[in-house]
Amino acid sequence: MITSIVLIKTDVDRIPEIAENIAAIEGVSEVYSVTGGADLIAMVRVARHDDLADLIPGRISKVPGVASTETHIAFRTYSQHDLEAAFAIGLDN
C-alpha cells in the first residue's frame, strides 16, 4: 500500500464543500481542514504508484475549487501504537 499526503490549496469560501467532494473519491481515506500554507490535507492510500497519477492530477486536482496540490509520498509509517508495542516487548503489564 502506498500512502501519500496531499496538501491542497482551495477557494477558501468553499472549503467544506471541496473537502466533502475530495473525501468521496475512492483512494482518499481522510481529508483535514488545516491552518498554514494549505487549506486541506488529504490522506491517499493506493496499491500502485500509477494509481497516484490517476487519482491526484486526474481527480483531486479537477475538483472545482482546487487551486493547487503538493504531494508527499510516505516511505514508512510510524504510529504511537507501533512505538508502544516495540518498547513493550518483554515487559509484563
Contacts in CASP RR format, 6 or more apart in sequence:
PFRMAT RR
TARGET T0000
AUTHOR 0000-0000-0000
METHOD contacts of the structure
MODEL  1
MITSIVLIKTDVDRIPEIAENIAAIEGVSEVYSVTGGADLIAMVRVARHD
DLADLIPGRISKVPGVASTETHIAFRTYSQHDLEAAFAIGLDN
1 45 0 8 1.000
1 46 0 8 1.000
1 47 0 8 1.000
2 45 0 8 1.000
2 46 0 8 1.000
2 47 0 8 1.000
2 48 0 8 1.000
2 49 0 8 1.000
2 51 0 8 1.000
2 52 0 8 1.000
2 73 0 8 1.000
2 74 0 8 1.000
3 43 0 8 1.000
3 44 0 8 1.000
3 45 0 8 1.000
3 73 0 8 1.000
3 74 0 8 1.000
3 77 0 8 1.000
4 43 0 8 1.000
4 44 0 8 1.000
4 45 0 8 1.000
4 46 0 8 1.000
4 52 0 8 1.000
4 56 0 8 1.000
4 71 0 8 1.000
4 72 0 8 1.000
4 73 0 8 1.000
4 74 0 8 1.000
5 41 0 8 1.000
5 42 0 8 1.000
5 43 0 8 1.000
5 44 0 8 1.000
5 71 0 8 1.000
5 72 0 8 1.000
5 74 0 8 1.000
6 41 0 8 1.000
6 42 0 8 1.000
6 43 0 8 1.000
6 44 0 8 1.000
6 56 0 8 1.000
6 60 0 8 1.000
6 69 0 8 1.000
6 70 0 8 1.000
6 71 0 8 1.000
6 72 0 8 1.000
7 37 0 8 1.000
7 38 0 8 1.000
7 40 0 8 1.000
7 41 0 8 1.000
7 69 0 8 1.000
7 70 0 8 1.000
7 71 0 8 1.000
7 72 0 8 1.000
8 18 0 8 1.000
8 22 0 8 1.000
8 38 0 8 1.000
8 39 0 8 1.000
8 40 0 8 1.000
8 41 0 8 1.000
8 42 0 8 1.000
8 60 0 8 1.000
8 66 0 8 1.000
8 68 0 8 1.000
8 69 0 8 1.000
9 37 0 8 1.000
9 38 0 8 1.000
9 39 0 8 1.000
9 66 0 8 1.000
9 67 0 8 1.000
9 68 0 8 1.000
9 69 0 8 1.000
10 18 0 8 1.000
10 39 0 8 1.000
10 40 0 8 1.000
10 65 0 8 1.000
10 66 0 8 1.000
10 67 0 8 1.000
11 18 0 8 1.000
11 65 0 8 1.000
11 67 0 8 1.000
12 39 0 8 1.000
14 65 0 8 1.000
15 33 0 8 1.000
15 39 0 8 1.000
15 40 0 8 1.000
16 33 0 8 1.000
18 40 0 8 1.000
18 63 0 8 1.000
18 64 0 8 1.000
18 65 0 8 1.000
18 66 0 8 1.000
19 31 0 8 1.000
19 33 0 8 1.000
19 40 0 8 1.000
20 31 0 8 1.000
21 63 0 8 1.000
21 64 0 8 1.000
22 28 0 8 1.000
22 31 0 8 1.000
22 40 0 8 1.000
22 42 0 8 1.000
22 60 0 8 1.000
22 63 0 8 1.000
22 66 0 8 1.000
23 30 0 8 1.000
23 31 0 8 1.000
23 42 0 8 1.000
25 55 0 8 1.000
25 59 0 8 1.000
25 60 0 8 1.000
25 63 0 8 1.000
27 44 0 8 1.000
27 45 0 8 1.000
27 46 0 8 1.000
27 51 0 8 1.000
27 55 0 8 1.000
28 42 0 8 1.000
28 43 0 8 1.000
28 44 0 8 1.000
28 55 0 8 1.000
28 60 0 8 1.000
29 43 0 8 1.000
29 44 0 8 1.000
29 45 0 8 1.000
30 42 0 8 1.000
30 43 0 8 1.000
31 40 0 8 1.000
31 41 0 8 1.000
31 42 0 8 1.000
31 43 0 8 1.000
32 40 0 8 1.000
32 41 0 8 1.000
32 42 0 8 1.000
33 39 0 8 1.000
33 40 0 8 1.000
34 40 0 8 1.000
34 41 0 8 1.000
38 70 0 8 1.000
42 60 0 8 1.000
44 52 0 8 1.000
44 55 0 8 1.000
44 56 0 8 1.000
44 60 0 8 1.000
46 52 0 8 1.000
46 55 0 8 1.000
52 71 0 8 1.000
52 73 0 8 1.000
56 69 0 8 1.000
56 71 0 8 1.000
57 69 0 8 1.000
60 66 0 8 1.000
60 69 0 8 1.000
61 68 0 8 1.000
61 69 0 8 1.000
END
